[in-house]
Amino acid sequence: MKVCICADGESIHTQRWVNYFVNKGHQVFLISDRHYKYKSLKFFPLKNFFCNNLLNYLFHIYEVKRIINRINPDLVHALYISKYGALAAFSGFHPLILSPWGSDISVDPSRSRLYNFLIRYALKKADYVLTGVDSFKRRLIELGCKEKKIVFAPIECVDLSKFNPKKASNSLRKSFGGDKNFLVLNTCVALPIYRPEIFIKAIPLILKQIPNVNFILISGKKSAMPKEKLKRLIQDLGVQNQVKYVDYIPHLEMPSYLASVDLCVDSFIPILPIKPEDTFLNVGITPLESMACATPILMSDRNILPKSPELYYTSQNFQELADKIVKLLKSKKLRKKIESAIQTFVKQRVDEKRIMANWENFYKKVKKNF
């Protein structure tokens, strides 16, 4: 198949998707304003020639259409609707497949009338819209997407050959003081929606009950959070000696970090409302990767394992978060029980080989139907 992907080339989500289809022997073309190189992937850059973002976007509309016509692929799949989805929609090419990532349908529609128009236009022109999250599906319909266009199936997945308990590193653990202390990792503090200050405020409450705990904060490659502000909060709380701030960890090194710590915390606050009957939640890749490494991860407002309420806390409630962390660290038996539960969940729900094979079959059906 000739598959054309329009997406952020620097995003691990794009890279995972592109890599799979390249490795399966398909002709894959990536159109993006952020570079990515991988094996036989053919990359088409979108360059910014103007100081004005709107002028660049108008130029990109022309460029994307020209590139797609030149490629003449079997299908076009755009990831992140408000940007790449709209660009692909303006090309007029079919079949057109869209995938929302979250903020493109939760935050962007209210940013401006232009964003709202672009998203609704893309959804109108799309032949299929893929999602595996209940709240995403409801939001897509609110934005005017016809329900019959929505293909609902799991998308978030993990390469279990890369993320597993065997990736634990004694030397890495020792470098953070884990030979004598517990290690708790906050998986991402790159954006305000991850509310890292909630995690930081829980730290002194934890240390009052368990003094031998070290904490690791991971920032993103392009963090939007002011590092100095977080470091000042850490200093004001008097916990700087037991907190390590790591600027950036390449994705290839993440398995060792996730498998080497005792607990992970994901303080992201879901923007779209979650209903009690929802069974497919917006978990995020890093929490799933943590679970694949058999490391318990606490998440706010997302109870994906109803039989393990210890992994769920109310967003912005740092006292509850501290209590849950203390409970887990004090009970090795409880941690082992949860490790077993999350390993079962991961194998049943997020195995990359199985999930991506399903989407490959979907691509084949789309090609056949068009």
C-alpha positions in Angstrom: 0.0 0.0 0.0 1.0 3.6 -0.5 0.2 5.3 2.8 0.5 9.1 3.2 0.6 10.4 6.8 0.2 14.0 7.7 1.4 14.6 11.3 4.0 15.9 13.7 7.3 14.2 12.7 8.8 14.7 16.2 5.9 13.1 18.1 6.5 9.6 19.4 2.8 8.8 18.4 3.6 9.7 14.8 6.9 7.8 14.8 5.3 4.7 16.3 2.6 4.7 13.7 4.9 5.4 10.7 7.5 2.8 11.9 5.0 0.0 12.0 3.8 0.4 8.4 7.4 1.0 7.1 8.5 -2.2 8.9 5.6 -4.1 7.3 6.8 -3.2 3.9 4.4 -0.5 2.9 5.3 2.6 1.0 5.0 5.3 3.6 5.1 9.1 3.0 5.2 11.6 5.8 4.2 15.2 5.3 5.2 17.4 8.3 6.8 20.7 9.3 8.9 18.7 11.8 11.6 16.3 10.4 11.7 12.6 10.9 13.9 10.0 9.2 13.3 6.2 9.4 14.5 3.5 7.0 12.6 3.7 3.7 10.2 6.4 4.9 9.9 9.2 2.3 9.7 12.6 4.1 8.2 15.8 2.6 8.9 18.9 4.7 6.5 21.8 5.1 8.7 24.9 5.3 7.9 28.2 7.0 8.9 31.0 4.6 6.9 33.8 6.3 7.0 35.5 9.7 3.2 35.4 9.7 1.7 32.0 10.9 -1.4 32.5 8.8 0.6 33.0 5.6 2.6 29.9 6.4 -0.6 27.9 6.9 -2.0 29.1 3.6 1.2 28.1 1.9 1.1 24.7 3.6 -2.5 24.2 2.2 -1.1 24.6 -1.3 2.0 22.4 -0.5 0.1 19.6 1.0 -2.3 19.4 -1.9 0.6 19.5 -4.4 2.5 16.7 -2.5 -0.5 14.4 -2.2 -1.3 14.8 -5.9 2.3 13.9 -6.7 2.3 10.9 -4.4 -1.2 9.7 -5.4 -1.4 7.4 -2.3 -4.0 4.7 -1.6 -5.1 6.7 1.5 -4.3 9.8 3.5 -4.3 9.7 7.3 -3.9 12.9 9.3 -3.0 12.9 13.0 -4.1 15.9 15.0 -7.2 17.3 13.4 -7.0 21.1 14.0 -3.6 21.3 12.1 -2.8 18.4 9.9 -6.4 17.2 9.6 -7.5 20.5 8.2 -4.5 20.6 5.8 -5.3 17.2 4.5 -9.0 18.1 4.1 -8.2 21.1 2.0 -6.4 18.8 -0.5 -9.7 17.3 -1.5 -8.2 13.8 -1.5 -10.2 10.7 -0.6 -10.1 8.4 1.2 -9.2 10.7 4.1 -8.8 9.4 7.6 -8.4 11.5 10.7 -7.2 10.8 14.3 -7.8 13.2 17.2 -5.1 13.3 19.9 -7.0 15.2 22.6 -6.3 18.9 22.8 -7.1 19.3 19.1 -10.8 18.6 19.9 -10.9 19.6 23.6 -8.9 22.9 23.7 -8.4 24.1 20.1 -12.1 24.6 19.2 -12.5 27.3 21.7 -9.2 29.0 20.9 -10.7 31.0 18.0 -13.4 30.9 15.4 -10.8 30.0 12.8 -9.7 26.9 14.8 -13.3 25.9 15.3 -14.0 26.2 11.6 -10.9 24.2 10.6 -11.8 21.3 12.9 -15.4 21.2 11.8 -14.4 21.5 8.1 -11.9 18.6 8.5 -14.5 16.4 10.2 -17.0 17.2 7.5 -14.6 16.2 4.7 -13.2 13.0 6.4 -14.3 9.6 5.3 -13.3 8.0 8.6 -12.4 9.3 12.1 -10.5 6.9 14.4 -10.7 6.9 18.1 -10.5 4.5 21.0 -11.7 6.8 23.8 -15.4 7.2 24.9 -15.1 10.9 25.7 -13.4 11.6 22.4 -16.2 10.0 20.5 -18.8 12.1 22.3 -16.8 15.3 21.6 -16.4 14.4 17.9 -20.1 14.2 17.6 -20.5 17.5 19.4 -18.2 19.1 16.8 -20.4 17.9 14.0 -18.8 14.6 13.1 -21.4 12.0 11.9 -21.4 9.0 14.1 -21.3 6.6 11.1 -17.8 8.0 10.2 -16.3 7.1 13.6 -14.3 3.9 13.8 -14.2 3.0 17.5 -11.4 0.7 18.5 -8.2 0.8 20.7 -5.4 2.9 19.3 -3.1 3.5 22.2 -0.6 0.7 22.4 2.8 -0.3 23.7 5.7 -2.3 22.2 5.9 -5.0 24.9 9.3 -6.1 23.6 10.7 -2.7 24.5 8.7 -1.9 27.6 8.7 -4.7 30.2 10.1 -5.5 33.7 13.4 -6.9 32.3 14.4 -3.3 31.4 15.1 -2.5 35.0 18.6 -1.1 35.6 20.3 -1.4 39.0 22.9 1.2 38.0 20.2 3.7 37.0 18.3 3.1 40.2 21.5 3.5 42.2 22.3 6.8 40.4 19.0 8.3 41.9 19.6 6.8 45.4 17.3 3.9 44.8 19.8 1.5 46.5 18.7 2.9 49.8 15.5 4.7 49.1 12.2 4.2 47.3 11.9 6.0 43.9 8.8 7.8 42.7 8.7 9.2 39.2 6.4 11.9 37.8 6.2 10.9 34.2 5.8 14.4 32.6 5.8 18.0 33.8 6.1 19.5 30.3 2.7 21.2 30.1 0.5 23.0 32.5 -2.3 20.4 32.0 0.0 17.9 33.8 -0.2 20.0 37.0 3.2 19.0 38.3 2.7 21.3 41.3 0.1 18.9 42.7 2.7 16.1 42.7 5.3 18.5 44.2 3.0 19.6 47.0 2.4 15.9 47.9 6.1 15.3 48.5 6.5 16.8 52.0 3.4 14.9 53.2 4.9 11.7 51.9 8.3 12.4 53.5 6.6 13.0 56.9 5.5 9.3 56.9 8.3 7.7 54.8 11.6 9.7 55.0 13.5 7.4 52.6 11.9 8.3 49.3 13.5 10.1 46.4 11.5 11.8 43.6 12.2 12.2 39.9 10.5 14.9 37.8 10.8 14.5 34.0 10.4 17.5 31.7 9.6 17.3 28.0 11.9 18.1 25.1 10.1 21.4 24.6 8.7 22.2 28.0 6.1 24.9 28.3 6.4 24.9 32.1 8.8 27.4 33.7 11.4 25.2 35.3 12.5 27.9 37.8 9.0 28.2 39.1 8.8 24.5 39.9 12.3 24.5 41.4 11.3 27.5 43.5 8.3 25.6 44.8 10.5 22.6 45.6 12.9 24.9 47.5 10.1 26.6 49.4 8.8 23.2 50.5 12.3 22.3 51.7 12.4 19.0 49.8 15.1 19.9 47.3 17.5 17.3 48.6 15.2 14.4 47.6 14.0 15.7 44.3 15.8 15.3 41.0 14.7 17.3 38.0 15.6 15.6 34.7 15.3 17.9 31.6 14.6 15.3 29.0 14.8 11.6 28.5 14.9 10.1 25.0 12.1 7.7 24.4 14.6 4.9 23.8 15.7 5.3 27.5 12.3 5.5 29.0 11.9 1.7 29.5 14.8 1.6 31.9 13.5 4.6 33.9 9.9 3.2 34.1 11.0 -0.3 35.0 13.6 0.8 37.6 11.4 2.9 39.9 8.9 1.8 42.6 6.0 4.0 41.5 5.0 6.4 38.8 2.6 9.3 39.0 0.7 10.9 36.0 -0.9 14.1 37.2 -2.5 15.0 33.9 -6.1 16.3 34.4 -8.5 15.1 31.6 -10.2 18.0 30.0 -13.1 16.2 28.5 -15.7 14.9 31.0 -15.6 11.2 31.9 -18.8 9.3 32.6 -19.1 6.4 35.1 -20.0 4.0 32.3 -16.9 4.8 30.2 -14.7 1.8 29.8 -12.2 3.2 27.2 -10.4 6.2 28.8 -7.8 8.6 27.7 -5.0 7.0 29.6 -1.9 8.3 27.6 1.1 6.4 26.3 3.5 6.9 29.2 1.1 5.5 31.8 0.6 2.4 29.6 4.3 2.1 29.1 4.8 2.2 32.9 2.2 -0.5 33.3 3.9 -2.6 30.7 7.1 -2.3 32.8 5.0 -3.7 35.8 5.4 -0.4 37.6 2.2 0.8 39.4 1.1 4.3 38.2 -1.3 6.7 39.9 -3.6 8.7 37.7 -6.0 11.5 38.4 -9.7 11.0 37.5 -9.0 7.9 35.4 -9.7 4.6 37.2 -8.9 2.1 34.4 -8.6 -0.8 36.9 -11.8 -0.7 39.0 -10.5 -3.5 41.2 -7.4 -1.4 42.0 -8.7 1.9 43.5 -5.2 2.5 44.9 -4.2 3.7 41.4 -6.8 6.5 41.2 -6.9 9.8 43.0 -9.0 13.0 42.6 -7.3 15.6 40.5 -5.7 18.5 42.4 -6.1 16.7 45.7 -2.4 16.4 46.7 -3.4 15.1 50.2 -5.2 12.1 48.6 -2.3 11.6 46.2 0.2 11.6 49.1 -2.0 9.1 51.1 -2.2 6.7 48.1 1.6 6.8 47.5 2.3 6.2 51.2 -0.1 3.2 51.2 1.6 1.7 48.1 5.1 2.2 49.4 4.3 0.7 52.8 2.9 -2.5 51.3 5.1 -4.6 49.1 2.3 -7.2 49.0 -0.2 -4.6 47.6 2.4 -3.5 45.0 2.9 -7.0 43.8 -0.8 -7.6 43.6 -1.2 -4.4 41.4 1.8 -5.3 39.3 0.1 -8.6 38.4 -3.2 -6.8 37.6 -1.6 -4.2 35.3 0.5 -6.8 33.5 -2.7 -8.7 32.7 -4.4 -5.5 31.5 -1.5 -4.5 29.3 -1.4 -7.9 27.6 -5.1 -7.9 26.9 -5.7 -4.3 25.9 -2.5 -2.5 24.6 -0.3 -5.0 22.9 1.1 -3.0 19.9 1.4 -6.0 17.6 -2.2 -6.9 17.9 -3.6 -3.4 17.8 -1.5 -2.2 14.9 -2.3 -5.4 12.9 -6.0 -4.5 13.3 -5.4 -1.0 11.9 -3.3 -2.4 9.0 -6.3 -4.6 8.1 -8.5 -1.5 8.4 -6.3 0.3 5.9 -6.6 -2.6 3.5 -10.4 -2.5 3.7 -10.3 1.3 3.1 -8.2 0.8 0.0 -10.5 -2.0 -1.3 -13.6 0.1 -0.7 -12.2 3.1 -2.6 
